[in-house]
Amino acid sequence: MYGTLEVLGPEHEFSIIDEKLTPLPIVDKVIRDVHGRLVNCTSLGACSFGKELQAHVAEFKANRPFVSPVVFEETMQKTVEAILGILESRYNARLLGSGMHPLLRLRDAKVWSHRDRGIYAAMSGIFNLNRHGWLNIQSFQLNLPYKNESEAVRLYSALTNMLPYLPAVAASSPIYESRKGAYVDNRLHFYLTNQMEVPSITGNLIPEYVNSFEEYEKATVRQYSEELARLNAPRCLLNKEWLNSRGAVIRQDRKAVEIRVLDEQESVKSDVALSCFIRAALRGILRDAEYPYLAHPILVQDFKHVLRKGLQARVQHPKGKTAGEVCLHLLQTAMSNATDEERKYLPIIKQRIEGGNLSNIILRNVAKKAQKTDLKEAIFTTYSHLADCLEKNHVCVN
């Protein structure tokens, strides 16, 4: 059994696209190519490839959590390359990271229509799925296992205190429907309201502090299940742990805390760097008995500012006046508590804090290219480069 911060359980979401960046709803076809028949998820060595709600988005995840970030990078990239081989040879297609597809129009998006379609049909009876918060989001989710309830609660609380500032480093969704959004992290902006019909499912995205599993379940699963029952929701949606959509979720079914506030990055290497940053910083926070824990309303307010302004957001944290300063403090904490392997990835995070997150980099590139061509072509060229980064496992630096 793994303990707190011993391993990393990653889940990546990438769009399948053609040479014009058009999203292709062919995840089911690719699964058949790999598995021989249609299933939700199929194994490729140490990793798995499977479906998401959106028919053009594929999930890549580890079958077992990784102890080593180096093995994480090598193994996951090998899986990405295996799928790329199928996409290129059979469909003239490729993969694209980032938190939102920059061109997707909601009317063109398709929902997975095979196994589990009954659950999606039930959800569509309660929620309006025709929103960006459902059909155009790609996240990098990180699972951090725990041994027991005490470890889980401590980890969850430390994460709650850290979550508002992570999008300042991880934002990668500045553009959607071929235009610049109002936020640095538009994915999370849309995600905040994608279940507005039952607000307690998402809450403020920043979870409430809890002292036990009992408190956690009362504040989440029980509350939104009661609200769903009042709306006559089908039984398949009631008392479901996986429906909780906060920025961190205690997954008792897998004995892990799952982080959901991270936009998908441009490459596996960048995702690994985020993982090392978070794990090492959390290690330091949990070791520091005097580390400041902010009140929940302050965390929520800071989070909203970070979604709009990113690293430049003004915040109320005692370790910095801006989100960028807080992230530099967290990086220092990570450096002091990192393993040798983790420390090798932290310069990527330093570069993102000092030189801009991926949203900042995308916007700079689009603006520069738009001086010589039209906006659509500038977006196409910029995101084509991001697709190259995923294929070659390169970090986009400018």
N, C-alpha and C positions, 0 to 999 in steps of 0.2 A: 504494500500500500504506500502510495506516495504522500509526502507531507507538504506543508505550505512552502511554496517557492522552490521546490526541488526540480520541477519539470514544467514544460510549456506545451499546452495543447492548442495549436493554431487551427483556424478555419478561415479560408480565403474565398472571396467571391469575385469572379471575373466575367466580363461580357464576352460572348462569342460574336465576332464582327467579320465583315467582308473587307475587301480592299478599299472601299469607300467609307469605312467606319459604320456602315449600316448594321444594327443589331440583328443577329440571325437566331430565330427561335428553334434551334436544332439540338438542344441538349439531349432530348430523347433519342435522336438518331445516333449521337455520339456514344451514349450509354449502350445502345444496342451493339454498336461496333466493338465496344470494349468487352461487354459481358455476354453477348450472344442473344440476349433477350432483354426486354424492357424491365428495369427495376428502378427504384428510387436512387440507389447508390451502389457503386461497385468498387472493389478494391483493385489497386494497382501497386503491388508490393506493400510497402509500409504506409501508404496513403490511400485515400479514397477519392473518387470523383462522383459527383451526384448532382441532383436537381435542386433548384430553388423555386420560389413562387413564380418568378418570371421565367418564361420559357427560353430566354436568351442568356440567362445567367447560370453559370456553373459553380458549384462549390467544391473546393479542394480542402481536405482536412486529414489530419494524422489519425491513423488507426489506433495508435498508442502515443501518449505524450512523449516529447523529446526531453532528455536530460541535457543534451549538448546543443547549443544554438548552432554550432557548425554543422552537426549532423542534421538538424532541422533544415538549414539552408540547402544543403546538398541533396537531401532526400526529397524535399518538396519541389525543388527546381527540376529534379529528374522526372517527377510526376508531371509537372507543367510541360516539360519538353516532350514527354510521351504523348500527351493529348495534343500538343501543337503539331506533332508529326501526323496524327490522324486528321486534324483539321486542315492542314496544308495539302495533304495528298488527296483527300476525298471531297473536300468542300471549298477549297481555295479560301480558307478562313484562318483567323488568328484570334488571340485573346487580348483583352484590354483591361487594365486595372483602373484605379481612381474611384472616388466615392460615388460618382454619378456618370451615366453615359451622357456625353455633351450634346448629342444630336437627337436622342430618342424623343419622339412625340407620343404622348399617352395613347392616342387613338391607334397607334401602330403596335403597341405592346401586347403580348399574348401571355396568358396565364397557363401554368402547367395543367394539362388536361388528362392525366393518366391516374395512376394510383395516388390516393390522398386527395383526389379532386373533390371528394365529398366534403372534406374539411374546408377546402377553399370555398366551396359553394355555401357552406354554413357560415363562413366568415363574411362572404359577400352579402348575405342576408342581414347582417348587422352593420358592417362597415362599408363605406364607399371605397372599393379597392382601386378605382380609377384615379389614383393620386400618385404623385411622385414618391411619397413616403412608402408606397407599396411597390410600385412598378419600376421605379428608377432609383434604387439604392444598392450600393455595394459596400459592404463593411468587411473589415478584418477583425475577427473575433478571437479573443485570447482566453483560454481556460487555464486557471491556476488551481490545481487540486488541493484538497485539505484532508486531514486525517479524521477530525472529529468536530463536534459542534463548536467547541471553544476556539479552535483554529479558524473555522469558517467565519465566525462572528468577528474576530479580530481582523482577519483579512478583508472582510466586507466593509468594515468601518474605515480601515486605512484607505481602501479604494474609494469609498464614498468621499473622503476628504481630498482625494487626488484627482478624481474624474473631471471636475470642471475645467481643468487646465490642460488636459491631454489633447483636446481638439486643436489647441493652439499649435501643437507640433504635428498632429496627424491629419489636419484638414486637407482634402484633395478634391473638393467638389465645388469649384467656383462657377462652373458653367453648366447650364442645362438648356435644352431646347434651343441650342445655337445662340444663347445670349448669356451675358454675365448676370449672375444672381445678386441679391442684396446682401448676401452673407459670405463670409469666408468658408463656412461649412454649411452649405445648403442642404446636404443630405440630412444632417441632424435637425436642421430647421423644419424640414418636411416631416421627418420621423416623429417629431414632437407632437404633431397633430394628426397622424395617420389613423389614430383610433379615438378621435375626439368624441365618438358616440358613447364610449365607455372610458372616461378620462383616467380612472384608477389603474388601467392596464399599463399605461405609460408613466403616469404621474408627472413629475417635473423632469423626468429622465435621471436626475440626480437622486439616488435612492435615499430613503430615510435611514438614519442610524437605528440599529436594533441590538438587543442584548441576548437574543435567543432565537432559535428556529420558530418557536411559538409566536414571538413578536413579528418575525418576518412573514410568516404565513398569514397572520391576521391582517397585516398591512398590505398584503399583495393578493395572494391567491384567493383567500376567503372574501376579501372586499370586492374584487372584480367579478368573482363568480356569482356573488349575490346580485350585483348590478346586471350581469348578463342574464341571470334567471328572471329578473323583473322584465327583461326585454324578450322573454320567451326564446332564448337562445337554445339551440340543440344541445343535447347532453355531451356531445363530443367536444364542446368548448368549455364545459364546466369543470372546475377543480383541476385545471391543467397548469402545471408548473411552467411549461414551455411558453405559455401565452404571456407571461410577465415580460414587459418590454422596456423595463428600466435600463439605465446605462450600465448597471452591474446586476447580475442575477445569481442567486445561490441555486445551483443545479444539484439538488439532492440525489437525483437519479444517476448522476455521474460523479458525485462528490467533488464538485469543483465550483469555483466562482467564475462566471463568464463575463468578460468585459465587452461592451457593445458600443462604445463611443468613438471607436477608431475607424476612420475612413480607410478603405482599401488603398494601398500605396501603388507605386508604379512597378515594383519588382519584389520578389521574395526577399532579397537582401534587405530592402528597406523595412519590410514587415518584421524580419528577424531583429533589426536594430530597434524598432519600437518595443518589441518583446523584451529585449535585454534591458532597455531603459526602464521600462515599467517594473520588471521583476527586481532589478537591483535597487531602484529607488524605494520600492515597497519594503525590501529587506531592511533598508536603513531606517525607514519610518517605524517599522515594527520593533526595531532594536532601540529606538530613542524614546524613553519613557516620558520625555518632556516635549515631544513634537506637538506643535499646536494643531488642535482639531477645531475647525470653524463650525459655527452654528449652521444648521441646514439651510435657513433662508438666505444666508450670505453665500453659501455654495451655489444655490440656485440662481441668484442674481449674477454672480461672477460667470457662471456657465452661459447665461444668455448673452452677456457682453462678449464672451470669447467666441461664440458662434458667429457673431457679426463682425468682430474686429480682429479675431485671431491673436497673434502675438502682441499686437498693439493695444489690446483691450485693457482698460483700466479695471483693476480688481482690488479687493479688500484684504488680500492675504498678507500676513505679517512678514513674509519673506520676499515681497516685491510689490511694487505699485502697478506693474503691468503683468499680463500673462507671460510675456517673454522673460521677465525677471524671475517669476516663480518657476518657470521651466528651467532656467539656468540653475536655480537653487536645487531643483529636483535632479538635474544632471550632475551637479556636484555631489549630491547624496548618492546617486547611482555610482559614480566613479569611485567613491570611498567604500562601497559595499559590493562591487561587482566581482565576479570571478574573472580569471584571465581571459577566458573566451568571450565573456560578455563585454569586457573592456575594449576588445578589438572592434566592436560594432558601435560603440558610443560616439566616435567622431562623426558618424552620419547624423546622429541626433544633434550634436553641437552645430554642425553645418546648417541643419534645418532651423534651429533656434536663432542663430546669428544671421543666416542668409535668407531665411524665409521658408515656410512650409511649402508643400507641393502645390497648394492653391496659389500661393504667392508666385511661385515659379511659373505655373501655367499662365497666370494673368500677365506676367511680364513678357513671356514668350509670345503670347497672342497679340499683345499690344505692339510689340516690336515688329512682328511679321505683318500686322495689319497696316503698317505704314507703307508697305510695298505691294499689298494685295488686299482683297476684300476680307471681311471678318470671317466668313464661312471657310475660306481657304486657309486663313491663319489658324483657325480652330482645328481644321483637318490636319495641317502639317504638325501642329504641336502635339496632338493626341496620337498621330501616327508614330511620332518619336517615342511616346510613352509605351506604345505597343512594342516597339523595338526594345525598349528597356526591359520589359517583361520577358521577352524571348531570350535576351542576352544576360538577364539578371544584373543589369546595370542600375546604378543610382543616378537619378536625374539631378544634376547639380546647378544648372542654369538654363 
